Amino acid sequence: MKKTILHLLIMHGILTQALAQGTETSQHLGAANDHSTLWGAYSANEHANIKTKIPLPGLLGEKGTGNNYGSTAGHGNEFESYIERVTIDAKASGDFEMQVYSKGLQPNETIEMQVFDPTGKALGEPAQVTATETSTIKKQFSMIRTWNPENPHMYQIVLTLKDATGQVIYTFLKKFGFRTVESKLDGIYVNGVKAIFKGMNCRSANLGNYRTSEEAYLADINTMKDLNMNAVRLSYYPVDPLYFDLCDSIGLFVISELPGTDKRMVKDIVFSGLNHPSVICWSTGPDLAANKELDKEFAAYDVQSRYVIHPINKDKKSSDFNTVANSILYGTEAFTPVEIGNGIFNGGRAAGLDEFWSEMSKSNKFSGSFLATYRDDNGIESASGFDPKSKDKWASYYAIKEIWSPLAFNISQLPASWNGVITIENKFLYTNLNRLKFNWKLVLFPKATQKTLEPLVVEQGTIASPYTGPGEKADLKFNFQNQFTVCDALQLTVLDSRDKEVYTYTFQIRKPVDVVATSPEVSSISTIMRTEEADFLSLVCDGINYIFDKKTGNITKVYVGKRDLAFTGPFLAGVHSGYALADFKHIVKDNIHTVEVTYKGESTLWVRWTFHTGDLPRMEYNYSMKPVGEYAGITFKYPEEKITGMKWMGRGPFQVWKNRQKGQQIGVWERSNKSNVNNGEFKGWHADIYWVQYQTNMGNFTLYTDQPNMYLQLFNPLKQGALLNEFATAPFPDNGNIGFMNQISGLSTKPAENVPSKSLKSANDSYSGSVYFDFRW
């Protein structure tokens, strides 16, 4: 199989001439409101001889049947007269034209056509023509429902071949959909709506083998639908016709591509997808991208005159993020990357996708994109999105699902002054929001000391679905019986008309400062004991002994009963030089002990520890880092081998990167630190941290922060491990493994030349924060 880093699909010829545009009427029911089908309700399009005199409309597919033979042999042996095949052009306007190709006809035979909807109801009156080897049937239908990937409405044709006496001698069935495809200067339009592709490249071999199973096809397509994809590019291999049937009935745009370099396969490719509404354009494939003469070959067999695209191979130097962005933003042609390989040179399937999508969407020439695979093929394993064989889903899976969700909201957090209204934007192409269901929950998340991970549902309900067309905005109005500010979050689950989850959105309510205020009370011991020598300071507060090294300014030990915790820090993350201890002070006032440490130099760090009986110890800090690195924060050291597991409140269950923030939900999560557990998406950066509990072989301890938008450094993934390869720069500090970060690094693992770290931003001059320490468990 030929591997490519990036294919750039450039629709040739659209500068000079757009394809002829069909017209549509406003009387049919096809735009946004009246489509229905079930995922998994599909047909088989293979020819078959079924012994039934008049087939039921509910029989799906393209089948020939007869009433005068008992065998199930092929057409030539079983029937003297029979219908061989049909070609269909059914427009969104209701205009219908079909060619019927028949064999072995006798004088005065006729062909009658009746169209049925999925319920078996006849659509209009039957049409009848004289049977010839090539018969044409034209008809205008009204009150039809069009096909699109969000509402894939299908109809069925029943053709009956009758002899001179009116006796039925052969019956033929075929499924189809009404839809119109046009090519314009800025892209491909389906039913008058510009198609924005959110898709995947499908290779049959990826599903197991060249001719794989129906179950594998169905699982593959339903995975794409769950990821909020609407398109598939069929590349590298000829496709089983059953795959087209599934795309028709479940709902995916299809680009059907000529595999390899054999031009003789054009006819087979066209005939295999000819009558499928899901197939909206053809592709020459990258190997024949320069052969524009092939357009005539496709046109010779396609009665719908669908557009032919020419994917172009680009080398690494011309397919990095900036080149692709400039081609779309400033180019003169409609532009769709059809193979975003390896996370746009950042590694880890969804890395960079959100930024790419947002940037490219600014251009009216952008028509979407296709991911090369579910998972990164080079150097990234557990950072991938999805493994079709094991069915494992990792962080990138959920990132793609959120990035390509067809909904957007004006806020992500609910302030105390919130008026109960959230504005929603409909980013579907065809679906009105009144077809969706909006279920909400007000929840309280467990505390660090609780064993459960499940949130407490304070209140739940369903909100009215607004009548809002594609591209429009509406207000979702929430009415609660309880005061929402006492809850941690509002969870909003959006379901489509098939009760499939579009996405579950979590809106933060309480901030970290509110959560730390509810931390378990500390049993107060009235006096803080102090021992101070030239090199160290020892403070015993509420039964816990904290040891400071006065030469470095760091805390170096914490003693809790018989537990000796080698907890050390803080350090400027990744900074080894350029700052030094300038002052160490210990101040006592009103039984409050304060340890204040100042570091000066090119980088600066100021730390103040506060110890007061009955309160958790608090460490305030302020720092600046120069030169600016990929990340910014403070970090501590603790032996990783002593930690058996982690529990935290924040986004999870997977980690994030600077260039892969989407897909994680606020909640309480827990992971083991055992070597036999896949921790590839466990170690790293975690977003929106509230608290983290470290479960060790010497008991547990918990750290809280009162700062919003804080990242947690959770150990350091090894460079040779699952997340990184030899092309990666070190994205984690090597002087600590437990950190509180204001900025984090992006995932960048590809050896592309001159690829800027577009996802990384410069650190501000200074940052500040607070950490609370609870070593009691």
Number of C-alpha atoms within 10 A of each C-alpha: 8 7 8 15 19 26 23 21 23 19 23 19 14 17 13 8 11 16 17 11 13 14 13 16 13 11 11 17 16 25 22 22 17 16 22 17 18 15 18 15 13 21 20 20 20 12 18 18 19 16 16 14 15 15 19 12 22 15 17 20 22 21 24 27 26 26 16 14 13 10 12 14 12 12 19 11 9 16 19 13 19 24 26 15 18 19 19 23 24 24 24 29 25 23 20 16 17 18 17 20 17 19 18 12 17 14 10 13 20 22 23 18 18 18 24 19 18 18 9 14 11 16 17 14 11 13 14 15 15 16 24 19 15 15 16 16 18 14 15 12 19 16 15 21 27 28 29 31 23 24 25 25 28 23 24 24 21 23 24 27 26 22 19 11 9 11 13 20 20 25 26 26 28 25 29 24 26 27 25 28 26 23 22 17 18 20 24 24 18 18 23 17 15 17 20 20 23 25 27 23 21 22 20 21 13 14 17 13 10 14 13 15 15 14 9 16 19 20 16 17 25 20 17 20 22 19 23 22 26 25 28 25 26 23 21 19 17 20 22 16 15 20 23 28 25 23 29 28 29 25 28 31 27 25 22 27 26 27 22 18 12 10 14 10 14 23 17 13 20 23 16 19 23 22 23 24 34 30 24 26 23 26 27 27 25 25 17 19 18 14 11 15 8 18 19 12 15 22 17 13 17 21 17 19 20 21 22 25 23 25 26 20 19 15 13 16 11 15 25 21 18 15 13 20 19 12 20 24 19 10 13 13 20 24 26 26 24 25 25 25 25 28 28 25 24 27 29 31 33 32 30 26 24 19 16 18 17 11 15 23 17 11 17 14 21 25 23 19 25 22 26 27 23 23 26 22 17 13 21 21 21 24 27 30 24 23 16 17 10 7 10 12 16 24 27 31 24 22 24 24 21 22 23 21 19 18 19 14 15 12 13 13 15 21 14 12 7 12 11 13 15 17 13 19 20 21 19 18 21 21 25 22 27 17 18 21 23 19 17 20 19 26 22 19 20 17 19 21 12 8 8 14 17 13 16 15 14 15 15 16 13 13 15 13 18 19 14 19 21 17 13 14 20 18 16 16 13 14 11 12 8 11 10 22 15 15 19 26 25 23 20 21 17 19 17 17 18 13 11 14 16 22 22 17 20 22 18 20 23 19 20 22 15 14 18 19 11 9 17 13 10 13 11 13 13 12 14 18 13 13 10 13 9 8 11 17 18 18 20 20 23 22 18 16 19 21 20 21 19 20 13 18 26 21 21 20 18 21 17 18 10 7 13 12 20 14 19 21 22 24 20 24 25 21 18 12 10 14 18 17 18 16 15 18 12 14 11 11 7 6 13 13 21 18 19 19 21 20 20 16 15 13 20 20 25 18 21 18 19 18 22 20 20 14 19 24 19 20 20 16 20 17 22 22 25 16 11 14 18 21 23 29 28 28 24 21 19 17 14 16 11 16 18 18 17 19 18 26 27 24 24 23 22 24 26 30 23 20 23 26 21 23 25 23 21 22 24 23 19 18 18 16 20 12 9 7 10 13 18 21 22 24 20 25 26 28 26 20 27 28 25 23 21 21 21 19 12 15 16 18 17 20 20 26 25 20 19 15 15 23 27 29 27 22 21 19 20 14 16 11 13 18 24 25 18 11 13 17 14 16 21 23 24 15 19 24 22 27 25 26 23 20 22 29 23 24 27 28 22 20 13 19 11 10 18 12 15 12 18 17 15 12 20 14 11 13 16 16 20 18 19 20 16 19 20 15 14
